[in-house]
Amino acid sequence: VRDNIRSELLRQQRSEAEMLLIGRLRAVAELSYELPVPDFPRRKVRTDGAPFTGPKNAPITIVEFADFECPYCSQGHELLRQLRNAYPEQVKVVFRHFPLPQHQNARRAAEASVCAQQQGLFWQFHDILFEHTNALDAPSLLKYAGQAGLDAAAFQTCLESDAAKAAVRRDEAAGREFGVDGTPSIYVNGIKLIGLLPLPLIRVIIDHELK
């Protein structure tokens, strides 16, 4: 399978290089998007119990199904960070777990983040995980827990319990119900985005929703 692995790794590297190049070009160009926003189909995506950041009753709710070991989710993380900064009072971002089977450490990382949520430090831990998507083995997760300020004993106890595993399975089941088949899957007020859209295009959708 060596040739297939090499081909897939090259494809991922090309995609990441393209995203970086496009980002640099946008940063120095004066672009404006004046596109009509169609009447998109919407799904009622449940968010009960899921961690969120932003105002609880914000007019815009963005729900992301993601995998901590997914390189595209790392790009999505940066995209959502920019949206939170651009709309601090209008946007709420909700995170839901969808670890992919081909990522051997993704499920354990998701369960660890549930344990961080139990201590009220989900987003601190979440950000650290996305900074280290290539190092999510068990010792690294314990190190990141310390960096996030988690109680180590409580964290370890939670990881060994069934509660965190059950929470991740609930998110996976919800994702399959909503038609999630890859990550990141992002919904803006129930509108499913097709892949990682450029930030200006997502802003067009958000501004349309706010109107």
Secondary structure as UniProt FT lines:
FT   HELIX           2..28
FT   TURN            48..49
FT   STRAND          52..53
FT   TURN            56..57
FT   STRAND          60..66
FT   TURN            68..69
FT   HELIX           71..86
FT   TURN            88..90
FT   STRAND          91..97
FT   TURN            101..102
FT   TURN            104..105
FT   HELIX           106..118
FT   TURN            119..120
FT   HELIX           122..131
FT   TURN            133..134
FT   HELIX           138..148
FT   HELIX           152..160
FT   HELIX           163..177
FT   TURN            178..179
FT   STRAND          185..188
FT   TURN            189..190
FT   STRAND          191..192
FT   HELIX           199..210
//
